[in-house]
């Protein structure tokens, strides 16, 4: 009985969270219009942190990025450096689709990432294989990016597994000025 009550509570919490979820269309008409091909073209730098579900910062990192596009196909090469000295690389293969939609793949992404822009916002939905203590865990990302101006994007990702919130990643991305 106790297990059933716990399961019901988890399901109810998930339903309530789903009811209050922001939709990408809420940002339609906002400015500046987020064009991934334009923003993620050339060198970029980012600083970020991971907070556990209690809000404690447990990891900080920087990212050197370089994006390039050939028509509707792009590559975003990300070089992570964590506060403990660990490094990681992720290379995204991006594709612009009709109606503000995007798809993306990377070697540690399970299947395909699906994204959509509206106004100054982008919503990415994907599952990432994260290494931890010699094992790989599949973690779901609800990934929101907001273009603040021509040179700045704020990225907020909620990580979850089996519907349970694990924590958040906050990332500030800065597009380097053209020489």
DONUVEX-460454 format. One record per residue (C-alpha): residue number from 0; x, y, z. Coordinates in pm, 1 decimal. Layout:
BEGIN
(r NUM, (X, Y, Z)),
...
END
This chain:
BEGIN
(r 0, (0.0, 0.0, 0.0)),
(r 1, (281.2, 237.6, 89.5)),
(r 2, (450.4, 167.8, -244.5)),
(r 3, (125.1, 241.1, -428.2)),
(r 4, (89.1, 574.0, -245.3)),
(r 5, (446.7, 669.1, -337.1)),
(r 6, (386.7, 578.8, -702.1)),
(r 7, (65.1, 784.5, -705.9)),
(r 8, (250.2, 1082.7, -555.1)),
(r 9, (524.3, 1063.0, -819.6)),
(r 10, (265.2, 1044.3, -1099.0)),
(r 11, (65.6, 1335.5, -955.2)),
(r 12, (379.2, 1546.4, -922.6)),
(r 13, (467.1, 1470.7, -1285.6)),
(r 14, (117.2, 1563.2, -1404.0)),
(r 15, (122.6, 1892.5, -1212.8)),
(r 16, (464.2, 1977.4, -1354.3)),
(r 17, (340.9, 1899.0, -1706.3)),
(r 18, (44.0, 2133.2, -1660.1)),
(r 19, (270.3, 2426.8, -1576.5)),
(r 20, (525.9, 2370.1, -1853.6)),
(r 21, (612.7, 2666.5, -2072.6)),
(r 22, (551.9, 2611.2, -2444.1)),
(r 23, (790.8, 2734.2, -2712.9)),
(r 24, (502.0, 2919.3, -2880.3)),
(r 25, (481.8, 3144.9, -2572.4)),
(r 26, (785.7, 3325.7, -2720.4)),
(r 27, (653.1, 3370.8, -3074.6)),
(r 28, (700.2, 3731.3, -3186.8)),
(r 29, (967.7, 3812.4, -2925.6)),
(r 30, (1296.2, 3973.0, -3028.1)),
(r 31, (1568.5, 3913.1, -3124.6)),
(r 32, (1470.8, 3618.1, -3343.3)),
(r 33, (1704.7, 3329.7, -3252.8)),
(r 34, (1874.2, 3202.2, -3569.9)),
(r 35, (2101.9, 2911.1, -3474.7)),
(r 36, (2289.5, 2932.0, -3804.5)),
(r 37, (2382.5, 3292.0, -3735.6)),
(r 38, (2455.3, 3268.5, -3362.5)),
(r 39, (2641.0, 2934.2, -3364.8)),
(r 40, (2875.7, 3031.9, -3648.0)),
(r 41, (3236.1, 3097.9, -3554.5)),
(r 42, (3404.5, 3094.7, -3211.7)),
(r 43, (3202.2, 3107.7, -2889.4)),
(r 44, (3285.4, 3072.3, -2520.3)),
(r 45, (3064.9, 2961.6, -2234.8)),
(r 46, (3069.0, 2933.2, -1857.8)),
(r 47, (2834.3, 2708.1, -1668.1)),
(r 48, (2745.0, 2506.3, -1363.2)),
(r 49, (2547.8, 2199.8, -1262.3)),
(r 50, (2320.5, 2221.3, -958.9)),
(r 51, (2177.0, 1910.4, -794.7)),
(r 52, (1802.9, 1884.3, -728.8)),
(r 53, (1852.8, 2064.6, -396.1)),
(r 54, (2012.2, 2364.1, -571.2)),
(r 55, (2370.9, 2300.2, -457.5)),
(r 56, (2636.1, 2378.9, -720.2)),
(r 57, (2831.2, 2055.1, -758.6)),
(r 58, (3022.2, 2120.0, -1080.4)),
(r 59, (3145.2, 2424.6, -1273.9)),
(r 60, (3286.6, 2432.3, -1624.7)),
(r 61, (3390.2, 2638.5, -1925.9)),
(r 62, (3330.5, 2551.8, -2289.6)),
(r 63, (3519.8, 2662.3, -2599.3)),
(r 64, (3291.0, 2622.5, -2902.5)),
(r 65, (3323.8, 2662.2, -3274.7)),
(r 66, (3028.9, 2644.2, -3508.1)),
(r 67, (3018.6, 2624.7, -3886.0)),
(r 68, (2735.7, 2589.5, -4136.0)),
(r 69, (2700.5, 2476.1, -4496.0)),
(r 70, (2347.5, 2577.6, -4589.1)),
(r 71, (2109.0, 2402.2, -4348.7)),
(r 72, (2374.6, 2167.0, -4206.1)),
(r 73, (2593.0, 2271.1, -3916.4)),
(r 74, (2864.4, 2141.1, -3686.6)),
(r 75, (2908.7, 2267.3, -3331.3)),
(r 76, (3233.9, 2148.5, -3172.7)),
(r 77, (3227.6, 2185.3, -2790.8)),
(r 78, (3541.1, 2148.8, -2573.0)),
(r 79, (3448.4, 2126.8, -2201.4)),
(r 80, (3690.0, 2193.0, -1913.5)),
(r 81, (3553.0, 2113.0, -1566.4)),
(r 82, (3660.4, 2267.3, -1236.0)),
(r 83, (3840.8, 1943.6, -1140.5)),
(r 84, (4056.5, 1957.5, -1457.7)),
(r 85, (3857.3, 1692.1, -1646.1)),
(r 86, (3794.9, 1758.3, -2016.1)),
(r 87, (3526.9, 1636.6, -2254.9)),
(r 88, (3441.7, 1695.1, -2619.9)),
(r 89, (3102.8, 1683.6, -2789.1)),
(r 90, (3055.1, 1742.2, -3161.6)),
(r 91, (2697.4, 1821.1, -3262.1)),
(r 92, (2576.9, 1765.8, -3618.4)),
(r 93, (2286.2, 2005.6, -3662.1)),
(r 94, (2023.8, 2038.1, -3932.0)),
(r 95, (1778.4, 2321.3, -3988.3)),
(r 96, (1433.5, 2190.6, -4079.9)),
(r 97, (1118.8, 2378.8, -4190.3)),
(r 98, (910.9, 2591.9, -3951.4)),
(r 99, (1186.2, 2679.6, -3702.7)),
(r 100, (1265.8, 2317.0, -3627.2)),
(r 101, (1612.2, 2165.1, -3586.0)),
(r 102, (1753.6, 1818.0, -3536.8)),
(r 103, (2087.2, 1723.7, -3389.7)),
(r 104, (2306.3, 1425.8, -3321.3)),
(r 105, (2627.4, 1367.4, -3127.0)),
(r 106, (2814.2, 1052.1, -3029.1)),
(r 107, (2673.0, 1060.2, -2673.6)),
(r 108, (2316.7, 1159.0, -2771.7)),
(r 109, (2070.8, 869.3, -2775.9)),
(r 110, (1886.2, 889.1, -3107.5)),
(r 111, (1823.2, 1244.9, -3225.3)),
(r 112, (1777.3, 1573.4, -3046.3)),
(r 113, (1467.7, 1761.9, -3158.0)),
(r 114, (1451.8, 2139.2, -3132.3)),
(r 115, (1226.7, 2427.4, -3223.6)),
(r 116, (1267.8, 2803.2, -3216.1)),
(r 117, (1011.9, 3076.6, -3162.7)),
(r 118, (1113.3, 3438.1, -3116.3)),
(r 119, (1423.8, 3461.3, -2898.6)),
(r 120, (1390.7, 3105.4, -2760.3)),
(r 121, (1495.4, 2753.9, -2856.9)),
(r 122, (1374.5, 2434.6, -2691.1)),
(r 123, (1586.6, 2118.3, -2730.3)),
(r 124, (1460.2, 1777.6, -2621.5)),
(r 125, (1709.7, 1489.2, -2606.1)),
(r 126, (1862.2, 1206.0, -2405.8)),
(r 127, (2234.4, 1209.5, -2331.6)),
(r 128, (2456.8, 921.6, -2221.0)),
(r 129, (2649.4, 1062.1, -1923.1)),
(r 130, (2954.6, 880.1, -1783.8)),
(r 131, (2969.6, 850.2, -1404.4)),
(r 132, (3195.2, 624.2, -1199.2)),
(r 133, (3279.7, 399.9, -1493.7)),
(r 134, (2918.6, 357.5, -1604.6)),
(r 135, (2702.3, 544.3, -1857.3)),
(r 136, (2357.3, 669.9, -1758.4)),
(r 137, (2090.4, 790.2, -1999.2)),
(r 138, (1963.3, 1126.3, -1876.8)),
(r 139, (1684.2, 1330.5, -2036.4)),
(r 140, (1747.5, 1701.4, -2107.4)),
(r 141, (1478.3, 1969.2, -2138.5)),
(r 142, (1709.3, 2232.5, -2277.7)),
(r 143, (1599.8, 2597.0, -2314.1)),
(r 144, (1814.4, 2864.6, -2481.2)),
(r 145, (1727.5, 3233.7, -2479.5)),
(r 146, (1908.7, 3479.0, -2706.5)),
(r 147, (1955.6, 3795.7, -2502.0)),
(r 148, (2125.9, 3999.1, -2776.8)),
(r 149, (2342.1, 3943.2, -3086.6)),
(r 150, (2631.2, 3814.1, -2871.8)),
(r 151, (2467.6, 3639.4, -2571.8)),
(r 152, (2259.6, 3327.9, -2507.1)),
(r 153, (2146.3, 3200.2, -2169.7)),
(r 154, (2096.0, 2821.8, -2159.2)),
(r 155, (1901.0, 2640.9, -1884.6)),
(r 156, (1863.0, 2263.6, -1888.7)),
(r 157, (1661.5, 2046.5, -1654.2)),
(r 158, (1799.7, 1693.0, -1628.2)),
(r 159, (1576.4, 1400.0, -1536.6)),
(r 160, (1574.8, 1022.7, -1530.6)),
(r 161, (1255.2, 816.2, -1528.4)),
(r 162, (1061.9, 1140.7, -1481.2)),
(r 163, (1252.1, 1240.6, -1167.2)),
(r 164, (1436.2, 1573.5, -1169.4)),
(r 165, (1811.0, 1527.2, -1110.7)),
(r 166, (1925.6, 1887.4, -1134.8)),
(r 167, (1990.6, 2182.0, -1365.3)),
(r 168, (2263.6, 2309.8, -1590.9)),
(r 169, (2294.5, 2685.5, -1639.3)),
(r 170, (2521.9, 2808.7, -1916.1)),
(r 171, (2605.9, 3159.0, -2039.7)),
(r 172, (2725.1, 3152.2, -2403.8)),
(r 173, (2909.3, 3447.7, -2555.1)),
(r 174, (2968.9, 3487.6, -2929.5)),
(r 175, (3311.0, 3630.6, -2993.7)),
(r 176, (3318.3, 3946.7, -3202.1)),
(r 177, (3427.1, 3905.7, -3561.8)),
(r 178, (3787.6, 4022.0, -3625.9)),
END
